[in-house]
């Protein structure tokens, strides 16, 4: 596997994970009904929560708003750029 192929694969995985964070945040605004949507939300939460908890330790909610997803997406972008320069 070439370094370019590896880079593209890692970038796509980071992009997908970022979108999972965004979708999970949007789903958190929906009421819980106990159906398939809650199962999807729980599965996404198992993927997203451990990563967000890293940032929640350092960033407390401001007036009830959790900014850890924003910081997490910024961190993913930074990681993606660093990997780009390291691999190429």
C-alpha positions as a Markdown table, in Angstrom:
| # | Residue | x | y | z |
|---|---|---|---|---|
| 1 | Unk | 0.0 | 0.0 | 0.0 |
| 2 | Unk | 1.5 | 3.3 | -1.0 |
| 3 | Unk | 1.8 | 6.2 | 1.4 |
| 4 | Unk | -0.7 | 8.2 | -0.6 |
| 5 | Unk | -3.3 | 5.4 | -0.4 |
| 6 | Unk | -2.7 | 5.2 | 3.3 |
| 7 | Unk | -3.1 | 8.9 | 3.7 |
| 8 | Unk | -6.4 | 9.0 | 1.8 |
| 9 | Unk | -7.7 | 6.1 | 3.9 |
| 10 | Unk | -6.8 | 7.8 | 7.1 |
| 11 | Unk | -8.3 | 11.1 | 5.9 |
| 12 | Unk | -11.6 | 9.4 | 5.0 |
| 13 | Unk | -11.8 | 7.7 | 8.3 |
| 14 | Unk | -11.2 | 10.9 | 10.2 |
| 15 | Unk | -13.8 | 12.7 | 8.0 |
| 16 | Unk | -16.3 | 9.9 | 8.7 |
| 17 | Unk | -15.6 | 10.1 | 12.4 |
| 18 | Unk | -16.1 | 13.9 | 12.4 |
| 19 | Unk | -19.5 | 13.4 | 10.7 |
| 20 | Unk | -20.4 | 10.8 | 13.3 |
| 21 | Unk | -19.7 | 13.4 | 16.0 |
| 22 | Unk | -21.8 | 16.0 | 14.2 |
| 23 | Unk | -24.7 | 13.6 | 13.6 |
| 24 | Unk | -24.6 | 12.4 | 17.2 |
| 25 | Unk | -24.7 | 16.0 | 18.5 |
| 26 | Unk | -27.8 | 16.7 | 16.3 |
| 27 | Unk | -29.5 | 13.5 | 17.5 |
| 28 | Unk | -28.9 | 14.6 | 21.1 |
| 29 | Unk | -31.4 | 17.4 | 20.5 |
| 30 | Unk | -34.2 | 14.9 | 19.5 |
| 31 | Unk | -36.6 | 13.5 | 22.1 |
| 32 | Unk | -35.9 | 10.0 | 23.2 |
| 33 | Unk | -38.7 | 7.7 | 22.0 |
| 34 | Unk | -37.2 | 4.3 | 22.8 |
| 35 | Unk | -37.1 | 3.0 | 19.2 |
| 36 | Unk | -34.6 | 2.4 | 16.5 |
| 37 | Unk | -33.4 | 6.0 | 16.7 |
| 38 | Unk | -32.4 | 5.5 | 20.4 |
| 39 | Unk | -30.5 | 2.4 | 19.4 |
| 40 | Unk | -28.6 | 4.3 | 16.7 |
| 41 | Unk | -27.9 | 7.1 | 19.1 |
| 42 | Unk | -26.6 | 4.7 | 21.7 |
| 43 | Unk | -24.3 | 3.0 | 19.2 |
| 44 | Unk | -23.0 | 6.3 | 18.0 |
| 45 | Unk | -22.5 | 7.4 | 21.6 |
| 46 | Unk | -20.3 | 4.3 | 22.2 |
| 47 | Unk | -18.1 | 5.5 | 19.4 |
| 48 | Unk | -18.1 | 9.2 | 20.2 |
| 49 | Unk | -18.3 | 9.5 | 24.0 |
| 50 | Unk | -14.8 | 8.2 | 24.8 |
| 51 | Unk | -13.1 | 10.7 | 22.5 |
| 52 | Unk | -15.3 | 13.6 | 23.7 |
| 53 | Unk | -14.6 | 12.7 | 27.4 |
| 54 | Unk | -10.9 | 13.5 | 26.8 |
| 55 | Unk | -11.9 | 17.1 | 26.0 |
| 56 | Unk | -14.7 | 17.3 | 28.6 |
| 57 | Unk | -12.1 | 16.8 | 31.4 |
| 58 | Unk | -10.5 | 20.2 | 30.4 |
| 59 | Unk | -13.5 | 22.1 | 29.0 |
| 60 | Unk | -16.5 | 22.6 | 31.3 |
| 61 | Unk | -19.9 | 23.3 | 29.8 |
| 62 | Unk | -20.5 | 27.1 | 29.4 |
| 63 | Unk | -24.1 | 28.0 | 30.4 |
| 64 | Unk | -25.2 | 24.4 | 29.8 |
| 65 | Unk | -23.6 | 24.2 | 26.3 |
| 66 | Unk | -21.0 | 21.5 | 25.8 |
| 67 | Unk | -18.2 | 22.7 | 23.5 |
| 68 | Unk | -16.2 | 19.5 | 23.6 |
| 69 | Unk | -17.6 | 18.3 | 20.1 |
| 70 | Unk | -16.3 | 21.5 | 18.5 |
| 71 | Unk | -12.9 | 21.1 | 20.1 |
| 72 | Unk | -12.9 | 17.4 | 19.2 |
| 73 | Unk | -13.6 | 18.2 | 15.5 |
| 74 | Unk | -10.8 | 20.8 | 15.6 |
| 75 | Unk | -8.4 | 18.3 | 17.1 |
| 76 | Unk | -9.4 | 15.8 | 14.3 |
| 77 | Unk | -8.6 | 18.4 | 11.7 |
| 78 | Unk | -5.3 | 19.1 | 13.3 |
| 79 | Unk | -4.4 | 15.4 | 13.5 |
| 80 | Unk | -5.4 | 15.0 | 9.8 |
| 81 | Unk | -3.1 | 17.9 | 8.8 |
| 82 | Unk | -0.2 | 16.6 | 10.9 |
| 83 | Unk | -0.5 | 13.1 | 9.4 |
| 84 | Unk | -0.7 | 14.7 | 5.9 |
| 85 | Unk | 2.7 | 16.4 | 6.4 |
| 86 | Unk | 4.2 | 13.3 | 8.1 |
| 87 | Unk | 3.2 | 10.8 | 5.5 |
| 88 | Unk | 3.9 | 13.0 | 2.4 |
